[in-house]
Amino acid sequence: MTTISLYDPLTRRFNKFFHQVFLSPASMDTSNEGLDRLQLKLDVSEDAENYSVRADLPGVKKEDIRIDIDGNQITISAEVKKVKEEKGDGNLIYSERYEGKVFRSFTLDSSVDESKAEAKYADGVLKLCLPKKNSEQSRKRLSIQ
């Protein structure tokens, strides 16, 4: 038996808008409308002593990447700058390049030892090694008065 459903283009547009605005994992600050959003895609893994983070940042210079660590909260931000190109004899017909800022924040289960954290960036991939703080250091027991 076939089920008949009503096609509602307004619902489809709302769902697309909702996912782009509220569920998007990264945001892009740009003055040009109609450009695709740069999404900061992450892989986060852990072992007994470290968190490992791999983030794809194609087209970003190392100097334009910022990493902030606040306890167990990690924020990665980057800025993609427009490169000035010399015009030749031809005209630009279509371009999908983007410019703007992108950021991503996430929370880990354990606090990170900022003094031992390492970051490496090569070929558009940022790799972080974030050592976990000793659990005895991060715990504090309060006495009840």
BELPEUR-V893427 format. One record per residue. RES is the residue in three letters. SS is DSSP state (h for helix, s for strand, l for the rest). PHI is phi in whole degrees, -180 to 180 (* if undefined). D_LAST is the distance of its C-alpha to the last C-alpha in Angstrom with 2 decimals. Layout:
res-><RES RES>
ss-><SS SS>
phi-><PHI PHI>
d_last-><D_LAST D_LAST>
This chain:
res-><MET THR THR ILE SER LEU TYR ASP PRO LEU THR ARG ARG PHE ASN LYS PHE PHE HIS GLN VAL PHE LEU SER PRO ALA SER MET ASP THR SER ASN GLU GLY LEU ASP ARG LEU GLN LEU LYS LEU ASP VAL SER GLU ASP ALA GLU ASN TYR SER VAL ARG ALA ASP LEU PRO GLY VAL LYS LYS GLU ASP ILE ARG ILE ASP ILE ASP GLY ASN GLN ILE THR ILE SER ALA GLU VAL LYS LYS VAL LYS GLU GLU LYS GLY ASP GLY ASN LEU ILE TYR SER GLU ARG TYR GLU GLY LYS VAL PHE ARG SER PHE THR LEU ASP SER SER VAL ASP GLU SER LYS ALA GLU ALA LYS TYR ALA ASP GLY VAL LEU LYS LEU CYS LEU PRO LYS LYS ASN SER GLU GLN SER ARG LYS ARG LEU SER ILE GLN>
ss-><l l l l l l l l h h h h h h h h h h h h h h l l l l s s s l l l l l l l l l l l s s s s s s l l l s s s s s s s l l l l l h h h s s s s s s l l s s s s s s s s l l l l l l l l l l l l l l l l l l l s s s s s s s s l l l l s l h h h l s s s s s l l s s s s s s s s l l h h h h l l l l l l l>
phi-><* -99 -99 -98 -128 -88 -87 -124 -64 -66 -63 -62 -64 -63 -61 -64 -61 -59 -66 -69 -83 -100 -108 -69 -76 -143 -128 -130 -97 -145 -89 -90 -86 88 -83 -68 -78 -82 -106 -87 -94 -124 -124 -123 -134 -145 -127 -65 -115 -137 -103 -119 -124 -126 -126 -88 -133 -69 80 -105 -82 -58 -68 -98 -106 -130 -124 -116 -120 -132 69 -109 -101 -116 -127 -115 -133 -151 -126 -100 -102 -74 -94 -76 -112 -76 -80 -96 -80 -93 -104 -75 -95 -152 -142 -113 -75 -129 -145 141 -110 -135 -146 -151 -120 -151 -115 -100 -70 -117 -70 -105 -81 -60 -68 -108 -70 -130 -135 -133 -133 -154 54 78 -123 -97 -119 -115 -117 -116 -66 -75 -73 -60 -62 -70 -72 -86 -95 -138 -99 -95 -92 -91 -102>
d_last-><69.59 68.66 65.78 66.52 63.78 63.95 63.69 61.63 61.68 59.09 56.47 57.31 56.90 53.56 52.26 53.47 51.88 48.54 48.47 49.49 47.02 43.89 44.20 45.84 43.96 45.10 46.28 49.13 49.56 53.30 55.79 58.40 58.24 59.50 58.27 56.50 52.84 51.95 49.48 47.25 47.41 44.86 44.61 41.20 40.93 38.57 38.77 36.21 35.86 37.14 37.63 41.22 42.22 45.80 46.68 50.21 51.04 54.84 56.53 53.53 53.82 51.24 50.60 49.68 46.80 43.18 40.23 36.63 33.68 30.14 27.83 29.29 31.34 34.97 37.49 41.17 43.50 47.19 50.07 53.55 56.10 59.59 62.26 65.38 68.44 71.93 74.21 77.27 80.23 78.43 76.03 72.57 72.85 69.40 66.11 62.84 61.01 57.75 55.82 52.36 48.73 46.89 43.24 41.03 37.26 35.52 32.16 31.95 29.61 28.48 28.04 31.22 31.79 33.63 35.16 37.10 38.09 41.86 44.12 47.87 50.27 53.83 56.35 54.08 51.26 47.86 46.13 42.52 40.91 37.12 35.39 32.05 29.12 27.87 25.21 23.09 23.13 22.10 19.11 15.65 12.75 9.31 6.40 3.78 0.00>
